[in-house]
Amino acid sequence: MPKQKTHKGAAKRLKVSGSGKIRHRNAWRVHNRNKRNARRWRRAKGMSTLDGANEKRMARLLGR
């Protein structure tokens, strides 16, 4: 049986951490910054980890 190919769209958006967790960028970061207050903006900073079933699905897309 052939190997599973990596889903290139997912590979560009997701990163695997050193411990094996899948990380993603937070939403609401692109434009219209002045519509959102500072607290909301801070919460959207950085990256978050996927949880449970979502992590399982995305791992399959990444060929893991």
N, CA, C and O atoms as a printed pandas DataFrame, in Angstrom:
     atom_number atom_name residue_name chain_id  residue_number  x_coord  y_coord  z_coord
0              1         N          MET        A               1    0.840   -1.185    0.000
1              2        CA          MET        A               1    0.000    0.000    0.000
2              3         C          MET        A               1    0.889    1.254    0.000
3              4         O          MET        A               1    1.858    1.326    0.756
4              5         N          PRO        A               2    0.557    2.242   -0.850
5              6        CA          PRO        A               2    1.418    3.422   -0.929
6              7         C          PRO        A               2    1.313    4.311    0.311
7              8         O          PRO        A               2    0.345    4.245    1.069
8              9         N          LYS        A               3    2.332    5.137    0.490
9             10        CA          LYS        A               3    2.321    6.073    1.608
10            11         C          LYS        A               3    1.273    7.152    1.383
11            12         O          LYS        A               3    0.915    7.457    0.246
12            13         N          GLN        A               4    0.783    7.728    2.479
13            14        CA          GLN        A               4   -0.175    8.817    2.361
14            15         C          GLN        A               4    0.563   10.119    2.050
15            16         O          GLN        A               4    1.594   10.421    2.652
16            17         N          LYS        A               5    0.017   10.886    1.101
17            18        CA          LYS        A               5    0.635   12.156    0.753
18            19         C          LYS        A               5    0.237   13.222    1.762
19            20         O          LYS        A               5   -0.851   13.178    2.336
20            21         N          THR        A               6    1.126   14.171    1.968
21            22        CA          THR        A               6    0.849   15.309    2.829
22            23         C          THR        A               6   -0.098   16.254    2.110
23            24         O          THR        A               6    0.082   16.527    0.923
24            25         N          HIS        A               7   -1.106   16.756    2.815
25            26        CA          HIS        A               7   -2.015   17.762    2.268
26            27         C          HIS        A               7   -1.287   19.096    2.322
27            28         O          HIS        A               7   -1.061   19.635    3.405
28            29         N          LYS        A               8   -0.918   19.635    1.162
29            30        CA          LYS        A               8   -0.043   20.801    1.117
30            31         C          LYS        A               8   -0.692   22.043    1.716
31            32         O          LYS        A               8    0.002   22.873    2.303
32            33         N          GLY        A               9   -1.998   22.186    1.580
33            34        CA          GLY        A               9   -2.690   23.332    2.186
34            35         C          GLY        A               9   -2.592   23.293    3.686
35            36         O          GLY        A               9   -2.394   24.327    4.325
36            37         N          ALA        A              10   -2.730   22.101    4.268
37            38        CA          ALA        A              10   -2.622   21.962    5.719
38            39         C          ALA        A              10   -1.178   22.160    6.170
39            40         O          ALA        A              10   -0.932   22.746    7.224
40            41         N          ALA        A              11   -0.236   21.683    5.390
41            42        CA          ALA        A              11    1.169   21.789    5.766
42            43         C          ALA        A              11    1.619   23.243    5.847
43            44         O          ALA        A              11    2.505   23.576    6.634
44            45         N          LYS        A              12    1.007   24.118    5.031
45            46        CA          LYS        A              12    1.381   25.528    5.053
46            47         C          LYS        A              12    0.782   26.252    6.251
47            48         O          LYS        A              12    1.276   27.312    6.635
48            49         N          ARG        A              13   -0.265   25.705    6.844
49            50        CA          ARG        A              13   -0.973   26.391    7.920
50            51         C          ARG        A              13   -0.715   25.820    9.303
51            52         O          ARG        A              13   -0.981   26.483   10.305
52            53         N          LEU        A              14   -0.204   24.607    9.370
53            54        CA          LEU        A              14   -0.022   23.935   10.653
54            55         C          LEU        A              14    1.449   23.600   10.863
55            56         O          LEU        A              14    2.182   23.340    9.909
56            57         N          LYS        A              15    1.869   23.611   12.129
57            58        CA          LYS        A              15    3.235   23.220   12.476
58            59         C          LYS        A              15    3.161   22.177   13.578
59            60         O          LYS        A              15    2.256   22.209   14.411
60            61         N          VAL        A              16    4.109   21.255   13.583
61            62        CA          VAL        A              16    4.175   20.258   14.641
62            63         C          VAL        A              16    5.232   20.715   15.631
63            64         O          VAL        A              16    6.366   21.001   15.248
64            65         N          SER        A              17    4.860   20.786   16.912
65            66        CA          SER        A              17    5.794   21.233   17.947
66            67         C          SER        A              17    6.786   20.115   18.260
67            68         O          SER        A              17    6.648   18.994   17.770
68            69         N          GLY        A              18    7.766   20.428   19.065
69            70        CA          GLY        A              18    8.773   19.449   19.433
70            71         C          GLY        A              18    8.193   18.260   20.175
71            72         O          GLY        A              18    8.692   17.142   20.056
72            73         N          SER        A              19    7.138   18.502   20.943
73            74        CA          SER        A              19    6.516   17.416   21.700
74            75         C          SER        A              19    5.478   16.661   20.878
75            76         O          SER        A              19    4.871   15.712   21.375
76            77         N          GLY        A              20    5.262   17.076   19.608
77            78        CA          GLY        A              20    4.352   16.360   18.732
78            79         C          GLY        A              20    2.959   16.940   18.646
79            80         O          GLY        A              20    2.108   16.394   17.943
80            81         N          LYS        A              21    2.700   18.049   19.354
81            82        CA          LYS        A              21    1.382   18.682   19.273
82            83         C          LYS        A              21    1.301   19.494   17.987
83            84         O          LYS        A              21    2.317   19.960   17.470
84            85         N          ILE        A              22    0.085   19.660   17.477
85            86        CA          ILE        A              22   -0.119   20.417   16.250
86            87         C          ILE        A              22   -0.553   21.827   16.624
87            88         O          ILE        A              22   -1.508   22.027   17.374
88            89         N          ARG        A              23    0.183   22.812   16.074
89            90        CA          ARG        A              23   -0.092   24.209   16.408
90            91         C          ARG        A              23   -0.613   24.938   15.178
91            92         O          ARG        A              23   -0.285   24.585   14.045
92            93         N          HIS        A              24   -1.440   25.975   15.418
93            94        CA          HIS        A              24   -2.021   26.749   14.328
94            95         C          HIS        A              24   -2.063   28.220   14.717
95            96         O          HIS        A              24   -2.022   28.567   15.898
96            97         N          ARG        A              25   -2.145   29.080   13.703
97            98        CA          ARG        A              25   -2.289   30.517   13.960
98            99         C          ARG        A              25   -3.703   30.796   14.419
99           100         O          ARG        A              25   -4.635   30.082   14.050
100          101         N          ASN        A              26   -3.864   31.832   15.220
101          102        CA          ASN        A              26   -5.199   32.218   15.660
102          103         C          ASN        A              26   -5.903   33.025   14.577
103          104         O          ASN        A              26   -5.260   33.641   13.727
104          105         N          ALA        A              27   -7.211   33.013   14.620
105          106        CA          ALA        A              27   -8.015   33.751   13.651
106          107         C          ALA        A              27   -8.051   35.240   13.997
107          108         O          ALA        A              27   -7.547   35.650   15.043
108          109         N          TRP        A              28   -8.645   36.045   13.118
109          110        CA          TRP        A              28   -8.874   37.480   13.326
110          111         C          TRP        A              28   -7.588   38.282   13.373
111          112         O          TRP        A              28   -7.509   39.266   14.109
112          113         N          ARG        A              29   -6.566   37.885   12.598
113          114        CA          ARG        A              29   -5.296   38.601   12.640
114          115         C          ARG        A              29   -5.009   39.393   11.360
115          116         O          ARG        A              29   -3.951   40.017   11.271
116          117         N          VAL        A              30   -5.888   39.395   10.387
117          118        CA          VAL        A              30   -5.489   39.877    9.066
118          119         C          VAL        A              30   -5.628   41.385    8.901
119          120         O          VAL        A              30   -4.650   42.058    8.575
120          121         N          HIS        A              31   -6.821   41.928    9.120
121          122        CA          HIS        A              31   -7.012   43.364    8.907
122          123         C          HIS        A              31   -8.129   43.851    9.818
123          124         O          HIS        A              31   -8.643   43.084   10.633
124          125         N          ASN        A              32   -8.515   45.134    9.688
125          126        CA          ASN        A              32   -9.538   45.773   10.528
126          127         C          ASN        A              32   -9.161   45.738   11.999
127          128         O          ASN        A              32   -9.991   45.440   12.857
128          129         N          ARG        A              33   -7.925   46.040   12.277
129          130        CA          ARG        A              33   -7.457   45.977   13.652
130          131         C          ARG        A              33   -8.179   46.972   14.565
131          132         O          ARG        A              33   -8.455   46.657   15.722
132          133         N          ASN        A              34   -8.484   48.155   14.060
133          134        CA          ASN        A              34   -9.065   49.170   14.931
134          135         C          ASN        A              34  -10.519   48.885   15.307
135          136         O          ASN        A              34  -11.083   49.606   16.129
136          137         N          LYS        A              35  -11.132   47.870   14.737
137          138        CA          LYS        A              35  -12.479   47.480   15.161
138          139         C          LYS        A              35  -12.441   46.689   16.470
139          140         O          LYS        A              35  -13.455   46.581   17.158
140          141         N          ARG        A              36  -11.280   46.141   16.812
141          142        CA          ARG        A              36  -11.200   45.256   17.965
142          143         C          ARG        A              36  -10.402   45.915   19.081
143          144         O          ARG        A              36   -9.433   46.629   18.825
144          145         N          ASN        A              37  -10.813   45.672   20.314
145          146        CA          ASN        A              37  -10.098   46.294   21.419
146          147         C          ASN        A              37   -8.800   45.533   21.710
147          148         O          ASN        A              37   -8.566   44.452   21.170
148          149         N          ALA        A              38   -7.967   46.112   22.567
149          150        CA          ALA        A              38   -6.629   45.579   22.806
150          151         C          ALA        A              38   -6.673   44.192   23.426
151          152         O          ALA        A              38   -5.841   43.343   23.105
152          153         N          ARG        A              39   -7.628   43.954   24.304
153          154        CA          ARG        A              39   -7.707   42.646   24.963
154          155         C          ARG        A              39   -7.998   41.550   23.940
155          156         O          ARG        A              39   -7.395   40.478   23.978
156          157         N          ARG        A              40   -8.914   41.825   23.042
157          158        CA          ARG        A              40   -9.257   40.847   22.009
158          159         C          ARG        A              40   -8.060   40.607   21.091
159          160         O          ARG        A              40   -7.807   39.486   20.652
160          161         N          TRP        A              41   -7.333   41.684   20.815
161          162        CA          TRP        A              41   -6.168   41.578   19.933
162          163         C          TRP        A              41   -5.075   40.734   20.579
163          164         O          TRP        A              41   -4.456   39.900   19.918
164          165         N          ARG        A              42   -4.839   40.951   21.880
165          166        CA          ARG        A              42   -3.821   40.174   22.587
166          167         C          ARG        A              42   -4.168   38.696   22.593
167          168         O          ARG        A              42   -3.285   37.851   22.448
168          169         N          ARG        A              43   -5.432   38.377   22.757
169          170        CA          ARG        A              43   -5.839   36.968   22.790
170          171         C          ARG        A              43   -5.618   36.269   21.464
171          172         O          ARG        A              43   -5.461   35.049   21.415
172          173         N          ALA        A              44   -5.606   37.042   20.391
173          174        CA          ALA        A              44   -5.406   36.449   19.065
174          175         C          ALA        A              44   -3.926   36.348   18.698
175          176         O          ALA        A              44   -3.593   35.883   17.608
176          177         N          LYS        A              45   -3.034   36.780   19.595
177          178        CA          LYS        A              45   -1.605   36.727   19.315
178          179         C          LYS        A              45   -1.090   35.288   19.332
179          180         O          LYS        A              45   -1.683   34.401   19.946
180          181         N          GLY        A              46    0.018   35.088   18.645
181          182        CA          GLY        A              46    0.727   33.826   18.750
182          183         C          GLY        A              46    0.030   32.654   18.102
183          184         O          GLY        A              46   -0.743   32.807   17.156
184          185         N          MET        A              47    0.319   31.481   18.630
185          186        CA          MET        A              47   -0.240   30.253   18.080
186          187         C          MET        A              47   -0.939   29.469   19.183
187          188         O          MET        A              47   -0.620   29.616   20.363
188          189         N          SER        A              48   -1.899   28.631   18.782
189          190        CA          SER        A              48   -2.613   27.778   19.725
190          191         C          SER        A              48   -2.426   26.333   19.317
191          192         O          SER        A              48   -2.037   26.043   18.186
192          193         N          THR        A              49   -2.707   25.422   20.245
193          194        CA          THR        A              49   -2.617   23.999   19.921
194          195         C          THR        A              49   -3.999   23.453   19.628
195          196         O          THR        A              49   -4.993   23.892   20.206
196          197         N          LEU        A              50   -4.046   22.498   18.732
197          198        CA          LEU        A              50   -5.295   21.817   18.436
198          199         C          LEU        A              50   -5.592   20.815   19.542
199          200         O          LEU        A              50   -4.691   20.376   20.257
200          201         N          ASP        A              51   -6.855   20.462   19.672
201          202        CA          ASP        A              51   -7.235   19.529   20.727
202          203         C          ASP        A              51   -8.028   18.355   20.159
203          204         O          ASP        A              51   -8.721   18.486   19.150
204          205         N          GLY        A              52   -7.916   17.230   20.810
205          206        CA          GLY        A              52   -8.758   16.068   20.578
206          207         C          GLY        A              52   -8.948   15.656   19.137
207          208         O          GLY        A              52   -7.989   15.385   18.416
208          209         N          ALA        A              53  -10.223   15.615   18.725
209          210        CA          ALA        A              53  -10.583   15.105   17.405
210          211         C          ALA        A              53   -9.987   15.962   16.298
211          212         O          ALA        A              53   -9.605   15.438   15.252
212          213         N          ASN        A              54   -9.903   17.265   16.511
213          214        CA          ASN        A              54   -9.319   18.130   15.484
214          215         C          ASN        A              54   -7.860   17.772   15.245
215          216         O          ASN        A              54   -7.398   17.748   14.104
216          217         N          GLU        A              55   -7.139   17.495   16.325
217          218        CA          GLU        A              55   -5.732   17.129   16.186
218          219         C          GLU        A              55   -5.601   15.826   15.404
219          220         O          GLU        A              55   -4.701   15.684   14.575
220          221         N          LYS        A              56   -6.487   14.887   15.663
221          222        CA          LYS        A              56   -6.459   13.599   14.975
222          223         C          LYS        A              56   -6.693   13.776   13.485
223          224         O          LYS        A              56   -6.001   13.170   12.668
224          225         N          ARG        A              57   -7.669   14.606   13.129
225          226        CA          ARG        A              57   -7.990   14.849   11.723
226          227         C          ARG        A              57   -6.843   15.545   11.002
227          228         O          ARG        A              57   -6.481   15.176    9.885
228          229         N          MET        A              58   -6.282   16.544   11.646
229          230        CA          MET        A              58   -5.198   17.301   11.014
230          231         C          MET        A              58   -3.922   16.458   10.908
231          232         O          MET        A              58   -3.158   16.604    9.954
232          233         N          ALA        A              59   -3.696   15.589   11.875
233          234        CA          ALA        A              59   -2.524   14.697   11.803
234          235         C          ALA        A              59   -2.639   13.804   10.580
235          236         O          ALA        A              59   -1.638   13.508    9.928
236          237         N          ARG        A              60   -3.847   13.376   10.270
237          238        CA          ARG        A              60   -4.048   12.546    9.088
238          239         C          ARG        A              60   -3.737   13.341    7.823
239          240         O          ARG        A              60   -3.146   12.805    6.886
240          241         N          LEU        A              61   -4.130   14.620    7.788
241          242        CA          LEU        A              61   -3.830   15.454    6.615
242          243         C          LEU        A              61   -2.325   15.679    6.458
243          244         O          LEU        A              61   -1.811   15.794    5.345
244          245         N          LEU        A              62   -1.635   15.741    7.594
245          246        CA          LEU        A              62   -0.191   15.956    7.548
246          247         C          LEU        A              62    0.580   14.677    7.276
247          248         O          LEU        A              62    1.809   14.692    7.211
248          249         N          GLY        A              63   -0.137   13.569    7.116
249          250        CA          GLY        A              63    0.513   12.308    6.789
250          251         C          GLY        A              63    1.190   11.660    7.978
251          252         O          GLY        A              63    2.176   10.943    7.812
252          253         N          ARG        A              64    0.679   11.901    9.171
253          254        CA          ARG        A              64    1.281   11.336   10.383
254          255         C          ARG        A              64    0.459   10.182   10.894
255          256         O          ARG        A              64    0.807    9.577   11.908
